[in-house]
Amino acid sequence: MSGAEPLAEVIRVEGSRIVAVLARSLGDLTLAEDALQDAAVAAVEVWGRTGAPADPAAWLYVAARRKALDVLRRESERPRRERDATALADQLAPELPPPAVVQDDQLRLLFTCCHPSLELDTQVALALRNLCGLTTAEVGRVLLVGEAAMSKRLTRAKRKITVARIPFRVPGPEELPDRVAAVAAVVHLVYTAGHEASGQDLVRADLCEEAIRLGRMLTDLLPGQLVAQGLLALLLLTDARRPARTDATGELVPLADQDRTRWDRAMIAEGLALLDRSLEASEGLADPYQLQAAISACHDRAPSFARTDWAEIARLYRFLAEIHPNPMVDINASVATGYVEGPAAGLAALDGVAESARGHAWHAARGDLLERAGRHDDARAAFTRASALAPSGPERRHLEGRAAPGGPTRGGRPGR
């Protein structure tokens, strides 16, 4: 077996943790990333000859540490730089620290990426790329930016962190309010990226689990912050349904057809309790995360798809659209309207979505509404268009099935 195969997995799972540990000691995010990349190149050659080591993450960390120190020493044009390199060698742990220390370093990196001197969208992009291990192309797709433009944005941001000497630390209590919005947005987008996977997987479980882990870290750090509580409630109430989103072969199962006995009831109970506490503390004035969590709660509480409280879901989407306008909110609100007022009303609402936002989700929702309106030929055309735009194999195959004569007649938006 080539060294590249186990390496890809360890980079995906552990790469961001290694970068976080290195960046904290080096104070240079670009150097930390480059060192890991150089270590990965070395691993391909070494592991190809010897096989993967017993602890691949530790091997990569040690190799990356050496690469970083080599760079610093090569650049030591003056004795002071040599002393700096020597001092850094003392700071950099000779082996990968224990998980608790690594987690602290990740939290530092998260807040460094979300420094208020950076633009909000840049904060989010940096954290997605460097903390969560998304590729530049994946970050661009989540943020609706081309890969080349995203690469330039990330390079400029990392240079600013270095030049401005932005510290790698968790900010003090007085500084936290300026960072919470960006940090919460990052965690939410990590989860969203997990459900916008491309390739053969419908869902990237690692990203979903990483988002929930970060959400828990955030609520632990900020126990009184309602934004953190609402966000974690949303993630838990949504992720509880993930086991039923695919069948045994990995194919998509729409919400209407999911086996609700496979939903994680313990996760639902935890999410509902968090949501109730946060709404009580905010005296019913819900923020966007709380509203989305409340929508997920409607799905989770419903004993069957037919008994879903669509009127309440449509009401919540109207509130959400007012305080957090978003094309996906409009699409899901249109579907909810279709279940309450009929498919013609849903289609009319869907026609109001901006042309630029009419991707595969819009066409899939339109196909579902057309099917329920009895316009079967138009529905198949919409599903055909949706399947051509679908990012993952399972979703594409599901939509192709709905486009076929005699295909399944139920979809399942909104809700994952």
C-alpha positions in Angstrom: 0.0 0.0 0.0 1.3 3.5 -0.9 2.1 6.0 1.8 -0.5 8.4 0.2 -3.5 6.3 1.3 -3.2 6.4 5.1 -1.7 9.9 4.8 -4.8 11.4 3.2 -6.9 10.1 6.1 -4.6 11.4 8.9 -4.3 14.8 7.2 -8.1 15.0 6.9 -8.7 14.0 10.6 -5.6 15.5 12.3 -4.2 18.1 10.0 -6.0 21.1 11.5 -5.0 20.0 15.0 -1.3 19.9 14.1 -1.5 23.3 12.4 -3.1 24.7 15.6 -0.4 23.4 17.8 2.4 24.7 15.5 0.8 28.1 14.9 0.4 28.8 18.6 4.2 28.4 19.2 5.4 29.7 15.9 3.1 32.7 15.8 2.9 32.3 12.0 0.0 30.5 10.4 1.6 30.3 7.0 4.8 28.8 8.3 2.7 26.2 10.3 0.7 25.3 7.1 3.8 25.1 5.0 5.6 22.9 7.5 2.7 20.4 7.6 2.7 20.3 3.8 6.4 19.6 3.7 6.0 16.9 6.3 3.2 15.4 4.2 5.5 15.3 1.2 8.2 13.5 3.2 5.5 11.1 4.6 4.6 9.9 1.1 8.1 8.9 0.4 8.9 7.4 3.8 5.6 5.7 4.5 5.7 4.3 0.9 8.9 2.4 1.9 8.2 1.5 5.6 4.4 1.6 5.8 2.5 4.0 8.0 3.8 4.4 11.6 1.9 3.3 14.7 1.0 6.9 15.4 0.8 8.8 12.1 -0.4 12.1 13.6 2.6 12.2 16.0 5.0 11.3 13.2 3.6 14.2 11.1 3.8 16.6 14.0 7.4 15.8 14.7 8.3 16.0 11.0 6.5 19.3 10.6 8.2 20.7 13.7 11.6 19.9 12.2 10.6 21.4 8.9 9.5 24.7 10.6 12.7 24.9 12.5 14.8 24.2 9.4 13.0 27.2 7.7 13.7 29.5 10.6 17.4 28.5 10.7 17.8 29.0 7.0 16.4 32.4 7.3 18.6 33.3 10.2 20.7 36.0 8.6 21.6 37.6 11.9 22.5 36.1 15.3 19.2 37.4 16.7 17.3 35.3 14.2 19.3 32.2 15.2 18.5 33.0 18.9 14.8 33.3 17.9 14.9 29.9 16.2 16.6 28.3 19.2 14.0 29.9 21.5 11.2 28.5 19.3 12.7 25.1 19.4 12.4 25.2 23.2 8.8 26.3 22.9 7.7 23.7 20.4 6.9 20.5 22.2 9.1 17.6 21.0 6.1 15.4 20.6 2.4 16.0 19.8 0.7 17.3 23.0 -2.1 15.4 24.7 -5.7 16.0 23.4 -6.6 18.6 26.0 -3.7 20.8 25.1 -4.4 20.3 21.4 -8.0 21.3 22.0 -6.9 24.5 23.7 -4.6 25.3 20.8 -7.6 24.8 18.4 -9.6 27.2 20.4 -6.8 29.8 20.3 -6.6 29.4 16.5 -10.4 29.7 16.1 -10.3 33.1 17.9 -7.2 34.2 16.1 -8.9 33.6 12.7 -12.0 35.5 14.0 -10.0 38.6 15.0 -12.2 41.8 14.5 -9.5 43.5 12.5 -10.3 41.0 9.7 -13.4 41.2 7.5 -16.2 38.9 8.7 -16.2 36.8 5.6 -12.4 36.5 5.7 -12.6 35.4 9.4 -15.0 32.7 8.4 -12.9 31.6 5.4 -9.7 31.4 7.5 -11.2 29.3 10.2 -12.9 26.9 7.7 -9.6 26.5 5.9 -7.1 26.3 8.8 -9.1 25.0 11.7 -11.5 22.6 10.0 -9.4 21.3 7.2 -11.6 22.3 4.2 -9.7 22.8 0.9 -9.6 26.2 -0.6 -12.1 25.0 -3.2 -14.5 23.7 -0.5 -14.3 27.0 1.4 -15.0 28.9 -1.8 -18.0 26.7 -2.5 -19.5 27.2 0.9 -19.0 31.0 0.7 -20.0 31.2 -2.9 -16.5 32.5 -4.0 -14.3 31.1 -6.8 -11.3 29.1 -5.8 -8.7 31.6 -7.2 -10.3 34.5 -5.5 -10.6 32.6 -2.2 -6.9 31.6 -2.4 -5.9 35.3 -2.7 -8.2 36.3 0.2 -6.7 33.6 2.4 -3.1 34.6 1.6 -3.8 38.3 2.3 -5.5 37.4 5.7 -2.6 35.2 6.8 -0.1 37.9 5.9 -2.1 40.4 8.0 -2.1 38.1 11.0 1.7 37.8 10.8 2.4 41.5 10.1 -0.1 42.8 12.7 1.2 40.3 15.2 -2.3 39.1 16.0 -1.8 36.9 19.0 -2.8 33.2 19.1 -4.8 33.3 22.3 -8.4 33.1 23.6 -9.3 36.8 24.2 -10.2 38.1 27.6 -13.8 38.4 28.7 -14.1 42.1 27.6 -13.0 41.1 24.1 -15.3 38.1 23.6 -18.5 39.9 22.5 -16.6 41.2 19.4 -15.7 37.6 18.3 -18.8 35.6 19.1 -20.7 36.3 15.9 -17.9 35.3 13.7 -17.0 32.2 15.7 -20.6 31.0 15.7 -20.8 31.6 11.9 -17.7 29.5 11.4 -19.1 26.6 13.5 -22.4 26.8 11.7 -20.8 26.8 8.3 -18.6 23.9 9.2 -21.8 21.9 9.8 -23.3 23.3 6.6 -20.3 22.2 4.6 -20.8 18.7 6.0 -24.2 18.6 4.4 -22.9 20.0 1.1 -20.4 17.3 0.4 -19.4 16.6 -3.1 -18.4 13.2 -4.6 -19.8 9.9 -3.4 -20.8 10.8 0.1 -24.1 12.5 0.9 -22.8 13.8 4.3 -19.3 14.3 5.6 -19.7 13.0 9.1 -16.3 14.3 10.2 -17.3 17.9 9.5 -20.7 17.5 11.3 -19.0 16.0 14.3 -16.3 18.7 14.3 -18.9 21.4 14.2 -20.7 19.9 17.2 -17.4 19.5 19.1 -16.6 23.2 18.4 -20.1 24.1 19.4 -19.7 22.4 22.7 -16.3 24.1 23.3 -18.0 27.4 22.6 -20.8 26.9 25.1 -18.3 25.7 27.7 -16.2 28.8 27.2 -19.3 31.1 27.0 -21.9 29.5 29.2 -24.1 32.6 29.4 -24.0 33.4 25.6 -27.4 32.7 24.1 -25.9 32.7 20.6 -23.7 29.7 21.5 -26.6 27.8 23.2 -28.9 28.4 20.2 -26.3 27.3 17.8 -25.5 24.1 19.6 -29.2 23.3 20.0 -29.6 23.7 16.2 -26.6 21.4 15.5 -27.9 18.7 17.8 -31.5 18.9 16.7 -30.4 18.6 13.0 -27.7 16.0 13.5 -30.0 13.7 15.4 -31.6 12.8 12.1 -28.4 12.1 10.3 -28.4 8.3 10.9 -31.6 8.0 8.9 -30.6 10.3 6.0 -29.0 7.4 4.1 -29.8 3.7 3.7 -27.5 0.8 4.2 -25.9 1.4 0.8 -25.3 5.1 1.4 -28.2 6.3 -0.8 -30.3 9.3 0.1 -33.5 8.8 2.1 -35.7 11.9 2.0 -37.2 13.3 5.2 -40.7 12.0 4.2 -39.4 8.4 4.1 -37.0 8.3 7.0 -37.2 5.7 9.7 -37.7 7.9 12.7 -36.7 5.1 15.1 -33.1 5.7 13.8 -33.1 9.3 15.0 -30.9 9.9 18.0 -33.4 10.6 20.8 -30.8 11.5 23.4 -29.4 14.1 21.1 -32.9 15.5 20.4 -33.6 15.7 24.2 -30.3 17.6 24.8 -31.0 19.9 21.9 -34.6 20.6 23.1 -33.4 21.4 26.6 -30.8 23.8 25.3 -33.3 25.5 23.1 -35.8 25.9 25.9 -33.2 27.4 28.2 -31.9 29.8 25.6 -35.5 30.9 24.6 -36.4 31.4 28.3 -33.3 33.5 28.9 -34.0 35.6 25.8 -37.7 36.0 26.8 -38.9 34.6 23.5 -36.9 37.0 21.3 -35.2 34.5 19.1 -32.0 34.9 17.1 -31.5 33.2 13.7 -29.9 30.1 15.3 -32.8 29.7 17.8 -35.3 30.1 15.0 -33.6 27.4 12.9 -33.4 25.2 16.0 -37.1 25.7 16.6 -37.8 24.6 13.0 -35.6 21.5 13.5 -37.5 20.8 16.8 -40.8 20.8 14.8 -39.5 18.0 12.6 -37.9 16.1 15.6 -41.2 16.2 17.6 -43.4 15.1 14.8 -44.4 11.4 15.1 -44.6 11.1 11.3 -44.1 13.2 8.2 -47.8 13.5 7.7 -48.3 14.9 11.3 -45.6 17.5 11.0 -46.7 21.0 12.1 -46.1 22.7 8.8 -48.1 25.8 9.9 -45.7 26.4 12.7 -42.7 25.7 10.5 -44.0 28.3 7.9 -44.5 30.8 10.7 -41.0 30.4 12.0 -39.6 30.7 8.4 -41.4 34.0 8.0 -39.7 35.3 11.2 -36.4 33.9 10.0 -36.7 35.6 6.6 -37.3 39.0 8.3 -34.2 38.9 10.5 -31.8 36.7 8.5 -32.8 37.0 4.8 -31.2 34.2 2.8 -32.1 32.4 -0.4 -32.1 29.0 1.2 -34.5 30.3 3.9 -36.7 31.5 1.0 -36.6 28.1 -0.7 -37.4 26.2 2.5 -40.1 28.7 3.4 -41.7 28.1 0.0 -41.9 24.4 0.5 -43.4 24.9 4.0 -46.0 27.3 2.4 -46.8 24.6 -0.1 -47.7 22.1 2.7 -49.9 24.7 4.4 -51.6 26.6 1.6 -51.1 24.1 -1.3 -48.5 23.6 -4.0 -49.7 26.5 -6.1 -48.9 28.9 -3.2 -45.6 27.3 -2.7 -44.7 27.6 -6.4 -45.6 31.3 -6.3 -43.4 31.9 -3.3 -40.5 29.9 -5.0 -40.8 32.2 -8.1 -39.8 35.1 -5.8 -36.3 33.6 -5.1 -33.5 35.5 -6.8 -32.4 34.0 -10.2 -28.8 33.8 -8.9 -29.8 31.5 -6.1 -31.7 28.9 -8.3 -29.3 26.0 -7.8 -30.1 22.3 -7.4 -32.1 22.9 -4.1 -34.4 25.4 -5.8 -35.0 23.1 -8.8 -35.6 20.1 -6.5 -38.1 22.0 -4.4 -39.8 23.2 -7.5 -40.0 19.6 -8.8 -41.6 18.5 -5.5 -44.2 21.2 -5.6 -45.0 20.6 -9.3 -45.3 16.8 -8.6 -47.8 17.5 -5.8 -49.7 19.9 -8.1 -50.1 17.1 -10.6 -47.9 18.7 -13.2 -45.8 15.5 -13.7 -44.0 16.4 -16.9 -42.9 19.8 -15.5 -41.8 18.1 -12.3 -39.6 15.6 -14.2 -38.0 18.5 -16.1 -37.3 20.3 -12.8 -35.8 17.1 -11.2 -33.6 16.6 -14.3 -32.3 20.1 -14.0 -31.7 19.6 -10.2 -29.9 16.3 -10.7 -27.5 18.0 -13.2 -26.6 20.5 -10.5 -26.5 18.2 -7.5 -23.1 18.2 -5.7 -23.1 14.6 -4.5 -23.7 11.2 -6.1 -26.5 10.1 -3.7 -28.4 13.3 -4.2 -27.9 13.2 -8.0 -29.1 9.6 -8.2 -32.1 10.3 -6.0 -33.1 13.3 -8.2 -32.6 11.2 -11.4 -35.0 8.6 -9.9 -37.6 11.3 -9.3 -37.1 12.5 -12.9 -37.8 9.1 -14.3 -41.4 8.1 -15.3 -42.9 6.3 -12.3 -40.2 7.5 -10.0 -40.8 8.2 -6.3 -43.3 11.0 -5.6 -42.1 12.3 -2.3 -39.2 14.6 -1.6 -38.6 16.0 1.8 -37.5 19.6 1.9 -37.2 21.5 4.1 -35.1 19.8 6.8 -32.1 17.5 6.6 
